[in-house]
């Protein structure tokens, strides 16, 4: 099985409370809404340093900041995230809520 297929199967979702321990140990990476979690996961898996550095520089991915963590924790409705685990990191993307 190719890594892309494996990562697509590994995609899961969780509320902030379940992901906070990963933030606490400095391993939570936030992925921009327009970027594919699987694409970022493949780059991490394949050790594509140049691509990862480009994404870090342009804000496509970033370590979860204290400000972000606080806003997630204090949100009126606990936010949910799509996530992928690529040891030692956990890549997350906020799931957009749709209100009817």
matplotlib code that plots the C-alpha trace (Angstrom):
import matplotlib.pyplot as plt

x = [0.0, 1.3, 1.7, -0.9, -3.5, -2.5, -2.8, -6.2, -7.3, -5.8, -7.6, -9.7, -11.5, -11.5, -12.5, -9.9, -9.9, -8.6, -5.8, -4.7, -2.2, -0.4, -0.3, 1.0, 4.0, 4.7, 3.7, 0.5, 0.9, -2.0, -2.6, -4.3, -7.9, -7.0, -4.2, -4.7, -3.8, -2.8, -0.4, 1.3, 1.4, 3.1, 5.7, 6.4, 6.6, 8.9, 11.1, 10.6, 12.4, 12.3, 8.5, 7.9, 10.1, 8.2, 4.9, 6.2, 7.5, 4.2, 2.0, 0.4, 1.5, 2.4, 3.0, -0.1, 0.5, -0.5, -3.0, -4.6, -4.8, -6.4, -9.0, -9.8, -10.1, -12.4, -14.6, -18.3, -18.6, -15.6, -14.0, -13.4, -10.4, -9.5, -6.1, -3.3, -0.6, 3.0, 5.2, 6.2, 3.8, 0.0, -1.2, -4.6, -7.1, -10.1, -13.3, -15.6, -19.0, -22.0, -25.1, -28.4]
y = [0.0, 3.5, 6.0, 8.3, 5.5, 4.5, 8.1, 8.5, 5.5, 6.8, 10.2, 10.6, 13.4, 14.4, 17.3, 19.7, 18.0, 14.8, 16.6, 19.0, 16.5, 16.6, 20.4, 20.1, 18.1, 20.5, 18.1, 19.6, 21.0, 23.1, 22.7, 25.6, 24.9, 25.0, 22.4, 18.7, 16.9, 13.8, 15.9, 17.4, 13.9, 12.5, 15.3, 14.6, 10.9, 11.2, 13.8, 16.5, 19.2, 21.8, 21.5, 21.5, 24.6, 26.4, 25.6, 26.8, 30.0, 30.8, 29.8, 26.8, 24.8, 26.0, 24.7, 25.3, 28.5, 29.2, 31.8, 29.2, 26.6, 29.1, 30.1, 26.4, 25.7, 28.7, 28.4, 28.3, 25.1, 22.8, 22.7, 19.4, 18.6, 16.2, 14.7, 12.4, 11.0, 11.0, 10.3, 12.5, 14.9, 15.2, 17.1, 18.8, 20.8, 22.5, 21.1, 23.8, 23.8, 24.1, 25.6, 25.2]
z = [0.0, -0.9, 1.9, 0.4, 0.6, 4.1, 5.3, 3.6, 5.6, 8.8, 8.7, 11.8, 13.7, 17.3, 19.5, 20.9, 24.3, 22.9, 20.9, 23.7, 25.2, 21.8, 22.0, 25.6, 24.4, 21.5, 18.7, 17.3, 13.8, 12.4, 8.6, 6.7, 5.6, 1.9, 2.3, 2.2, 5.4, 3.4, 1.2, 4.3, 5.8, 2.8, 2.9, 6.6, 6.0, 3.0, 4.9, 2.2, 4.2, 1.5, 1.1, 4.8, 5.3, 2.5, 4.2, 7.6, 6.0, 4.2, 7.1, 5.4, 8.4, 11.9, 15.4, 17.4, 19.4, 22.9, 21.6, 19.3, 22.0, 24.4, 21.8, 21.1, 24.8, 25.4, 22.4, 23.1, 21.1, 21.4, 18.0, 16.1, 14.0, 11.3, 12.2, 11.1, 13.4, 12.0, 15.0, 16.7, 15.2, 15.0, 12.0, 12.5, 10.5, 11.9, 10.7, 9.5, 11.2, 8.9, 10.5, 8.9]

ax = plt.figure().add_subplot(projection="3d")
ax.plot(x, y, z, "-o")
ax.set_aspect("equal")
plt.show()
